[in-house]
Amino acid sequence: MHVSDIFPHNSYPEYTYVKREKRDLEENLEDALRMSGSIVSISGPSKSGKSMLVKRVAKNSHIEQIAIVNGSEIESTGDLWRQALDNLGTPTTTERHSSETDESGNTITGGISTVVSAGADKHSRSAETDTDVKVDSRRGLSKLIEVVDKDKFVLLIDDFHYIKSDVQSDIAEAIKAAAERGISICVALVSYRSENLEKVNDDLAGRVYNIKLDYWHEHELREIAELGFTVLNVEFSESLIETLVRESAGSPLLMQLLCYSTCLHNDVREPQDEHRVIEMEEGDRDGIFEEAIKWGGYSDVVSAINDGATTRGEGRKLYPLKTGSEGDYYECCLRAIAANPPEFSFTRNELYNRVKHECAGTHPQSNQVSLFCEQMDKITKEERPDSRLVDWDEDEDTLHISEPGLLFNIRWSVRLGIE
């Protein structure tokens, strides 16, 4: 058993799953899925455990099959059913095109035969006269209904908010049609977005069971560390665990990553034969966060934000920072985001007040904070076009950071030095 099995940050946590008992989330979801053709909307902050909740219930209930489709992969209803069938491993049809040629290269005979292929790639045989061409003839929803036991199956559409707005109404209609034919569907979406199944399709009003998640409490995050460290037979100080809890900012996936990085930094890669107490000096803890940044990603995104938009002519004005150095308004705003306490959403005034606190004397103005938010939104979309890491809501004057890993990277890249 490797430490990655105990503290996974990209898959189901077999050893460190924490049941949020007071909210009865698992029981409520299981009860909802007992009803044939149920539609469940699970909303909450990014990386708050929405998909893990569905996987946990599927693992420990009547559900025997689950297909997971990510919203970023859906551009049409055809994509929805195709991805679901691929997820279940349903084979596709392949047509074999055969022909014979004479010595001059002219085709003299031809024909088509059909074979079944579990693969998903178009390919050609080495023989000059035979070519295999994949033909997806699984008939979408009808095929899905044919290959699953509807009473023991659930389809999870993860990150529904990634689906383009002009496609969402079609997907909502497809969800309605599937539910009417007995398919149970869970839809996961972030809570601050305006996407809502009932708003997207009025016909879903009264048909959707809503489950709302929020950021995790400190004692719930602490339990992740306690469970995992017990399995590994190691013990860390209470103050270190408190630091990990604080830096995880309410995200269980980020807590998994920080615990994993803590173990790697201390050369704990598997359960110890003898109980091991590990003491770490305050100054040594930076190594944990350096390790976590490597695994958590987004360093290129943070670097691009720090560089800011391309300027013409003179460079941007520099402002004195309390650290003794200077920074333009991009760096001032990044430092404001990195300040304590960690937050995922800021109104312009809240971020502006943080900016003033980071500066010594003159500081960027409120309109520059708005410009930073606008550019941060634009830069992250350019760097990660298939993700929505940041949203600048001009109507609400609010900046949302949807990815805990990005917030963590900003906080510690600023502390350790952005490269």
Secondary structure, DSSP 8 states (H G I E B T S, - for coil): --HHHHS-SSS--TTT----GGGTHHHHHHHHHTSTT-EEEEEESTTSSHHHHHHHHHHTSS--EEEEEEGGG-SSHHHHHHHHHHHHT--EEEEEEEEEE-TTS-EEEEEEEEEEES--S-EE-SSTTEEEEEE--S-HHHHHHHHS-GGGEEEEEE-GGGS-HHHHHHHHHHHHHHHHTT-EEEEEEETTSS--HHHH-GGGTTTEEEEE-----HHHHHHHHHHHHHHHTEEE-HHHHHHHHHHHTT-HHHHHHHHHHHHHHTT--S--SS-EEE---GGGGHHHHHHHHHHH--HHHHHHHHH-S---SS----EEBTTSSEE-HHHHHHHHHHSSS--SEEEHHHHHHHHHHHBSSS---HHHHHHHHHHHHHHHHHH-TT---EEEETTTTEEEE--HHHHHHHHHHHHH---
